[in-house]
């Protein structure tokens, strides 16, 4: 519900829900969960914790290009891809400056016309990019998409969630070992691509939505107690030795 000034309500998320998010993130990291799964969970929690419609996380690869790692839904993924492909958008500016970037107008006459048009076509009128920042080193950005402007209090929460994403990705000082950081980002990007490919294959095979296909992969990973990317890799390669291959021959109930 909009306020008279078009701002989001100023109440903060429930402290218990916020605490559960950080606990889930810490548990995922400690238990060695896939970076893609951890970041997707965090993006989904952003939608629950803040008055936004969708969230996504992008990271900088070794070549300095933005790569989508986690998203709350498929539309955000497409928007983030637009930023990467068209070389324009708030995330690029955010990663260059290390500052929060916001746009509550999304004018096609603004600094990123194609991104603004696509965002508006998905029903968004306000976008934010919050840097994933560690000791002055920008490693990516948390994207938030909504239809109301966020007040300062909720931007503080968004910053905390972005910091949590940074810790989950790096778990080290990026200035001390850039090779390890680059390798970690590379593996995260590879995992994301594998999950996307498997999701697309399942969606086509069973004529289902990509969201439903992703849920099938997650259920299989949960039933087999293996990482999501392992199930995705077995799906892509149709590995007969992996139990996920036979498990996913038919949609899971």
N, C-alpha and C positions, 0 to 999 in steps of 0.2 A: 504494500500500500504506500502511495507517494505522500510525502509531506507537502504543505502548501508551496514550498520553494522547489519542489521536484527532487528533494534529497531523500535518501533512504532513511528509515527510522533510525534514531541514534542509539537504540538499545544494543548492547553487546551480546555475543553468543553466550549461551549457558556455559559457565565455567566447567561444569562436569563434562559436557560434550567436547569442549576444547581439550580438556585433560585426557579424555579417551582417545582423541585424535593423536596427541603426542605419544601416548602409551602405545597405541597401535603402530605408529611409525617406528618407535624405538624397538618394539618387539620384532617388527619385520626386518629391520636392519640387523639386529642381533641374531635372528634365526636364518639369516642369509636369503631372504626373499628376493625375487627378481626386482631390479631397479624399476622396470616398467610397471610391475604390479604395485610397488610401493608408491610410485609417483601417480599412478592412476587413482589409487585409493586417496591420496592426498588431494588430488584435483576434485574428486567426488566430495570429499569432506568440506572443501572450500564452498561448494554450492550449498551444503547443509548449514555451514557456520555463518556465512555472509549472505546479504541480499543480492546475490548474483545468480544468473541463469546457468552459467557454465564456466569452467576453468580449464586451463591447460598449462603445461610446463615444457619449456624449450631449453636446450643446453647448447653451448658452443662446442663444436667439434674441433679437431686438431687444425683444421684449415680456417677456422673462424666463422664457419657457417652454422646457422641455427638448425637444430634437429628436434623434432617433436618426440618427447619421451613419455609423457602421460597426459591424458585428457579425460574429462568427465563424460564426454559423449562425442559422437562422430563429427558433429558440426564444428566443434572447436578444433578438432584435428584438421579439418579442411581450412579453417581460418588461419591456423598456424602455418599450414603448408603454403597458404597464400603469402604470408610474410616471408617465408624462405624463398619461394619461387620468384616473387616479384621484387624482392629486395627492398621492401618498404613495410612500414608498420611500427607500432609502438615498441615492440620487443627489440628491434634493431637499435632504436634510439636509446632504450633503457640499457642495453648492453654496452653501448658506446659511452654513455655518461655515468653509469652506475647509480642513476637516480630513478625514482618512481616516475613513470610517464602516464598521464591520463588524458583522455579525450572524451568529452561529454557532448560533443557536437557531431562528430563523424561526417564532416562536410566533404563532398567530393571535390571541393575547391581547396581543401586543406593539404597538409604535407604528405598524406598517403591516400590519394583518391581511390585507387582500386581496392585497397584494404577497407576503406570506409564504406564503399559501395557494397562489398560482400558482407561486411559485418551488419550493415543496415538491412540487407536482404534476408538475413537470418533473424531479424527482429531485435537486434542489439542497438542501443543508443548510447551506451557508455562502456568504455574499455579502459583497462588498467594493465600496466606492465610493471611488476615489482622485481627488482634485481635479486638474483641469487648471488650473494656477495660474501666473500671470505677474505678478510684482511686486505681489502682493497682490490681483490681480484674478482672480476665478474665472470661467472661460469654459465649463466643462463638467466631466465626470467620466468616468473609466475604470471600468467595471463588470466585476467578476470573479465568476464563479459556479462553485462546486465542491461537493465532499462532505467536505473536510477543512479544518481551520483552517490558515492560513498563518503560519509563524513570522516573526519580525521581519526576518530576513535576506532572505526572499523578498518581504516588503512593501517593502523598499528597492529591489528590482528593479522591482516594480510602480510605485513612485514614479518611477523613471527612465523607464519606458515612458510613463507619463502625461506627464512633462515633454517627452518626445520628441513626443507627440501635440500638446501645446500649441504647440511650435515649428513643427510642420508646419501647424497651423491658422493661426496668427497671423503669424509671421515679422516681427513688429513689436511695439512697446510699446503695449498696448491703452489706456493712459492718454493717449497722445499723439494718437491719431486713432480715436476711438470710432466715427465714421461709417464708416471703412474696415473696422474690425473687424465692425461690424454687417452691412455689405455682404458681407463674406467669409463670415460665418456664413449669411446669407440664400442666397447662391449655393450653399453646401455643402448646405443643406437642400433647395433646389430640385433639385440634382443627385441627391440621395438619393431624393427622391420620384419623379423621372423613371426612375431605375434600377428602383425597386420596381414602378412601373407597367408598365414593359417586361417585367420578369421575370414578373409576373402574367399579362400578355397571352400571352407565349410558353408559359407553363405550361398555360394553358387551351387554347391553339391546338393544341399537340402532346400534350396529356394527359400531361405530365411533372411531376416535382416542381419546386418553385421553386428548389431548390438546383441542379438540372440545368439549369433555364432560365438561371440566373445564369451558369453555366459556358458555356452557348452564347453569351451576350452577351460574355463575356470572350474567348472564342476568336475571335469575329468581330472584336472590337477589336484583338486581337493580329495577326490575319491582315491587317487593313487598316491597321495602324499608326496608329490614331486613338484618341482618348480613349474610355473606356467610356461616358461620358455622351452622346457624339455618336451612338454606336450605339443607345443606349437611346432617345434623342430621335427618331431615324429610325424605330425600331421602333414607338414610340407613335403617331407621325404617319403611318406607312406612306409615308414620303417616297420616291417612285419614282426621284428623282434620286440618292439615296444608295446606294452599293453594298452597304451592310449590309442593305437591304430585300430585295434578291434573294438575298443570301447566306443570310439566315435564313428563306427560304421553306420550307426543309427542314432538319431537325436536322443540325448539323455532326457529322461522324464523329469 
